[in-house]
Amino acid sequence: MNVDNIIEELRIDFIENFIDNDYSKQEAIESWDILINTYRDYLAKFSLPGALDNYTDRQILDHLKSSGELKKIKEVALNRLDSLK
């Protein structure tokens, strides 16, 4: 299974879960967009020459977790979600 398929499955599950928790479909989609775009924007720096060359998606995720960067991404995304309210 490739990364795009995994992300699409996560998106569907995320939206369904939000709807099950009394959010509108529009709110769920907007929230997903903020979260995934925050993550992608952050990861864009890893596409620069010399930055984690030849790392797999799993290795990048492990790096983000061990360095504490994943926590920072989460904080930024949650702040962006809070600004929707």
N, C-alpha and C positions, 0 to 999 in steps of 0.2 A: 504494500500500500504506500503510495507516495504522500508527500507532505500536504499537497493541495487537497487530497481526499480526506486526510485526517482533520485538517482545518475545517473543511466543509461539514464533516460529521460533528465536530465540536460546535460549530456555528448553529447547526440545527438543534442540537441538544440544549445549548445555551438559550436559544430563543424559546424553545418549548418549555424549559424550566422557568423562565421569566414569566411566560404567559400563565403557567400553572400557579405562579405566586402572585396573581392578580395584577400583573403589568399588562399594558396594551402591547399588541404586536409591534407598533411603531416604537414604543419605549424600549422594547427588547432589542429591536434592530439597531436603534441609535446607540444603546449601551454596548452591544457587540462591536459596532463600528469603532467606537471610542477605544475599547479594549484592544482590538486587533490592530488598529492603526497606531496606537501607542507602542505596542510591542514591535511592529514592523519599523516604525520610525527609529526606535531605539536600536534595533538590529542593523539598520542601514549602515551604521558606522563600522560594522564588521565586514562589510563588503569592500572597504578601502584596502588598497594594496598593502600586504603584509599583516593585516589584522586577522588573526586566527585562520590563516591560509589552510585550505584542505581539511578543515574540521567538518565533521558531519553535524546535522541538526542536533543530534543527541549530545555530542560533545560540546556544542555551543550552549545548549540548555544546562548541562552539567557545570560548565564554566560560569554561567550567569548565577546559578544557585550557589556555588561555592564561593564566589566573589562577593555575594550580597547584592549584585546588580539586579537580580530578578525581583528582589524586595523593593528596590527603587522604582523599577518599572511598574510594579503593582501600586505603589504609592501615587505615582504620577497619574496612572489610569483612574484610580479611585478619586483623586482630586478633580480630574476632568469630568467624571460621572457626577460628582457632587455639584459641579457648576451647572449642570442641566436643570437642577431643581430650582 
